[in-house]
């Protein structure tokens, strides 16, 4: 454990040095609060980015999804938006630590009032891992950073999708990960504004109900919705499935359509 420069309430923020993608990505993150699990790694794997794409990561945190996407797709340029100054500073340090400073950057700001540097209609990809829980239904963690990552605040799920669609060019792609039981809210926010929607379940194991979903959509498209086969994450013995292992340890891409 280290004490890093970012501060909250006048105290230095305790951090740990971790890795993603089998060691390809170095990540310094807070010891207390939100800890990166598999969601941002899978999200980054599902973004259909190319070398010349300009990508926005809304709510980038310490930069896990941003870094994983950059490691997989050489040449793409990614901007992370993060409202927490301490996390934004950690993300900038992680970008430098992974030698991505030439094509990755982080801006601080609230998605309800985005910085002027984020120009609407200028991105070819947007990705997001919004807080999963509605405030009225959540049991809020006493750790502020953990609560902020898990529970919606003033910005609700529809606001995240509003910003994503505003920032995308026409026919460009939004990819997000969320709880399966919030699928109705996701589809309602996309209705009439995006099409070619792909709903991709993440099955914890064979025969188990999906708790997470990936949703991908194209702005201003009228193409029909597709319910994809999804991905089984774990074998019966609890180990990662072969497909999940390829993503989580080896940085493989995840195509949401056959």
C-alpha positions in Angstrom: 0.0 0.0 0.0 1.2 3.5 -0.8 0.1 7.0 0.1 -0.4 8.9 -3.1 -0.8 12.6 -3.9 -4.6 12.8 -4.3 -6.3 14.0 -1.2 -9.8 13.9 0.3 -10.6 16.0 3.3 -7.0 17.1 3.7 -5.7 13.5 4.1 -3.5 11.7 1.6 -5.4 8.9 -0.3 -4.1 5.4 0.5 -3.7 3.5 -2.8 -2.6 0.1 -3.9 -0.6 -0.9 -7.1 -2.5 -3.4 -9.1 -2.5 -4.8 -12.7 -5.1 -5.7 -15.3 -5.0 -7.8 -18.5 -2.4 -10.3 -17.0 0.0 -7.5 -16.1 -0.2 -5.5 -19.3 -1.9 -2.6 -17.6 -0.7 -1.0 -14.3 -3.3 0.5 -12.1 -3.0 2.5 -9.0 -6.4 2.8 -7.2 -7.8 3.7 -3.7 -7.6 1.1 -1.0 -11.0 2.2 0.3 -13.9 2.9 -2.0 -14.6 1.5 -5.4 -12.2 -1.2 -6.4 -11.9 -2.3 -10.0 -13.4 -5.7 -10.8 -14.2 -7.2 -14.1 -16.9 -4.8 -15.3 -14.6 -2.0 -16.8 -12.4 -4.7 -18.4 -15.3 -6.4 -20.1 -16.7 -3.0 -21.1 -13.5 -2.0 -22.8 -13.3 -5.3 -24.6 -16.8 -4.7 -26.1 -16.1 -1.2 -27.5 -15.7 -1.7 -31.3 -13.0 1.0 -31.6 -10.5 1.4 -34.4 -7.1 3.1 -34.6 -8.5 6.4 -35.8 -11.4 6.6 -33.4 -12.0 9.3 -30.8 -13.5 7.8 -27.7 -15.1 9.3 -24.6 -15.2 7.3 -21.3 -17.9 8.9 -19.1 -17.1 8.5 -15.4 -13.6 7.0 -16.0 -12.6 6.8 -12.3 -9.0 5.7 -12.1 -9.0 4.9 -15.8 -9.4 1.1 -15.9 -11.6 0.9 -19.0 -9.7 3.7 -20.7 -6.4 1.9 -20.2 -7.7 -1.5 -21.2 -9.1 -0.1 -24.4 -5.9 1.7 -25.2 -3.9 -1.4 -24.7 -6.1 -3.4 -27.1 -6.6 -0.7 -29.8 -3.4 1.0 -30.8 -3.9 4.5 -32.1 -7.3 5.3 -30.7 -7.5 8.5 -28.7 -9.5 8.5 -25.5 -10.7 11.2 -23.2 -12.0 10.3 -19.7 -14.5 12.5 -17.9 -14.4 12.3 -14.1 -16.0 14.5 -11.5 -13.9 13.4 -8.5 -10.6 15.4 -8.6 -8.7 12.7 -6.6 -9.7 9.9 -9.0 -9.0 12.1 -12.0 -5.5 12.7 -10.7 -5.0 9.0 -10.1 -6.2 8.4 -13.7 -3.7 10.8 -15.1 -0.9 9.1 -13.1 -2.1 5.7 -14.5 -2.0 7.1 -18.0 1.6 8.2 -17.5 2.5 5.0 -15.8 1.4 3.0 -18.8 3.0 5.3 -21.4 -0.3 6.4 -23.0 0.1 10.2 -22.4 0.2 11.0 -26.1 -3.3 9.7 -26.8 -5.2 9.5 -23.5 -6.3 12.4 -21.3 -8.7 13.1 -18.4 -10.9 16.1 -17.9 -12.7 17.0 -14.6 -16.3 17.8 -14.7 -19.9 16.9 -13.9 -21.8 15.1 -16.7 -24.8 17.3 -16.0 -22.6 20.3 -16.8 -19.8 18.9 -19.0 -16.6 20.9 -19.6 -16.6 23.1 -22.7 -13.7 21.1 -24.1 -16.1 18.2 -24.7 -17.6 19.1 -28.0 -21.0 17.6 -28.9 -21.0 15.3 -31.9 -17.3 14.9 -31.9 -16.8 11.3 -30.7 -17.0 8.0 -32.7 -17.3 5.9 -29.6 -18.6 6.5 -26.1 -18.4 4.0 -23.2 -19.8 4.2 -19.7 -20.0 2.1 -16.6 -22.7 4.1 -14.7 -23.6 3.6 -11.0 -25.9 0.6 -10.9 -28.3 1.5 -8.0 -31.1 4.0 -7.8 -30.7 6.2 -4.7 -34.2 5.5 -3.4 -33.6 1.7 -3.5 -30.0 1.5 -2.4 -28.3 0.7 0.9 -25.6 3.4 0.8 -22.1 2.5 1.8 -20.6 4.7 4.6 -17.5 5.0 2.4 -18.3 8.1 0.2 -16.2 7.0 -2.7 -17.8 3.5 -2.8 -21.3 5.0 -2.6 -20.5 7.5 -5.4 -19.4 4.7 -7.7 -22.4 2.4 -6.9 -25.4 4.7 -6.3 -26.8 7.4 -8.6 -26.7 10.9 -7.4 -28.1 14.0 -9.1 -27.1 12.4 -12.4 -29.4 9.5 -13.1 -29.0 6.7 -15.7 -31.0 8.7 -18.3 -28.5 11.6 -17.8 -25.6 9.4 -18.5 -27.2 8.2 -21.8 -28.2 11.8 -22.7 -24.6 12.9 -22.5 -23.4 9.9 -24.4 -25.8 10.5 -27.3 -25.0 14.2 -27.3 -21.3 13.6 -27.6 -21.6 11.0 -30.4 -21.6 11.6 -34.1 -24.6 10.3 -36.0 -24.4 6.5 -36.5 -21.6 6.3 -33.9 -21.7 3.8 -31.1 -22.5 3.9 -27.4 -21.4 0.9 -25.3 -22.4 0.6 -21.6 -22.5 -2.0 -18.9 -25.3 -2.2 -16.3 -27.4 -4.4 -14.1 -29.7 -6.7 -15.9 -32.7 -5.5 -13.9 -32.1 -1.9 -15.2 -32.5 -3.0 -18.8 -35.9 -1.4 -19.1 -34.5 2.0 -17.9 -31.6 1.7 -20.5 -34.0 1.0 -23.4 -36.4 3.7 -22.3 -33.5 6.3 -22.4 -32.5 5.1 -25.9 -36.0 4.9 -27.4 -36.4 7.0 -30.5 -32.8 8.3 -30.4 -30.7 5.2 -31.1 -31.1 1.9 -32.9 -29.3 -1.2 -33.8 -29.4 -1.9 -30.1 -27.7 -5.1 -28.9 -28.5 -6.5 -25.5 -25.7 -8.9 -24.5 -26.2 -10.8 -21.2 -23.2 -11.7 -19.0 -24.1 -15.1 -17.5 -22.4 -15.9 -14.1 -22.4 -19.6 -15.1 -24.4 -22.1 -17.1 -28.1 -22.0 -16.1 -27.7 -18.9 -13.9 -29.6 -15.7 -14.4 -27.6 -12.8 -15.8 -26.8 -10.0 -13.3 -25.0 -7.8 -15.8 -25.7 -6.8 -19.3 -23.8 -5.0 -22.0 -25.9 -2.7 -24.2 -24.6 -1.2 -27.5 -26.5 1.2 -29.7 -25.9 3.5 -32.7 -27.0 7.1 -32.5 -29.8 8.1 -34.9 -30.2 4.5 -36.3 -33.5 2.9 -36.9 -32.2 -0.7 -37.0 -34.0 -3.3 -34.9 -33.0 -4.6 -31.5 -30.9 -7.8 -31.2 -30.9 -10.1 -28.1 -27.4 -11.7 -28.3 -26.3 -15.0 -27.0 -24.1 -13.4 -24.3 -21.0 -14.6 -22.5 -20.7 -17.3 -19.7 -18.2 -15.9 -17.3 -17.5 -19.0 -15.1 -17.2 -22.7 -15.4 -19.0 -25.1 -12.9 -15.9 -25.2 -10.7 -15.8 -21.3 -10.4 -12.9 -20.8 -12.7 -13.2 -18.3 -15.6 -14.6 -19.7 -18.8 -12.1 -19.8 -21.7 -13.8 -16.9 -23.4 -13.7 -14.8 -20.2 -10.1 -15.6 -19.5 -9.2 -14.5 -23.0 -10.7 -11.1 -22.3 -9.7 -10.6 -18.7 -6.1 -11.9 -18.9 -5.1 -11.5 -22.6 -7.0 -8.4 -23.7 -9.1 -10.1 -26.3 -11.9 -8.2 -28.0 -15.6 -9.1 -27.3 -17.9 -8.8 -30.3 -21.5 -8.4 -29.2 -22.9 -9.6 -32.5 -22.2 -12.9 -34.3 
